Amino acid sequence: PRKIQPKLVPTAYKFVKKREPHDISFRRVGGKAGEVDTQTNGKSIQSHYFIKFDNMTDDLLSRLRELSYACKDNTCGPKSISKQELMCEFNKVCLN
């Protein structure tokens, strides 16, 4: 049987609505899935997560932008990254 993974929770950041203060947008679906951007005007709520960090720094932003997500290709349709897949990678960066 398939091993059930424990449900992850954000560490040192939270998911927020676009209209709330946020530090970055994270492209969750499409060819640019995984893209992190601080310029969030014009970003769609349908294709992006909006994230607020407890302590956003240039170093943290740089490390988040360097992450790669092989999981985005594990779909039948468009490339996509789930919140759980994002948290798996972001939590590693935020805990170090």
Long-range contacts (C-beta under 8 A, 24 or more apart in sequence): 5-84, 7-84, 8-84, 8-87, 8-88, 8-91, 9-87, 10-87, 10-90, 10-91, 11-87, 11-90, 11-91, 11-94, 11-95, 12-53, 12-54, 12-55, 12-94, 12-95, 13-51, 13-52, 13-53, 13-54, 13-90, 13-94, 14-51, 14-52, 15-49, 15-50, 15-51, 15-83, 16-50, 16-51, 16-52, 17-45, 17-50, 18-43, 18-45, 18-48, 18-50, 20-50, 20-52, 21-52, 22-50, 22-51, 22-52, 23-51, 23-52, 23-53, 23-56, 24-50, 24-51, 24-53, 24-56, 24-61, 24-64, 25-49, 25-50, 25-51, 26-50, 26-51, 26-81, 26-86, 28-80, 28-81, 28-82, 28-86, 29-78, 29-79, 29-80, 29-81, 30-78, 30-79, 30-80, 31-78, 31-79, 33-69, 33-72, 33-78, 33-79, 33-80, 33-81, 34-67, 34-68, 34-69, 34-72, 34-81, 36-61, 36-64, 36-65, 36-67, 49-83, 49-86, 51-90, 53-94, 60-93, 60-94, 63-93, 64-90, 64-93, 67-93
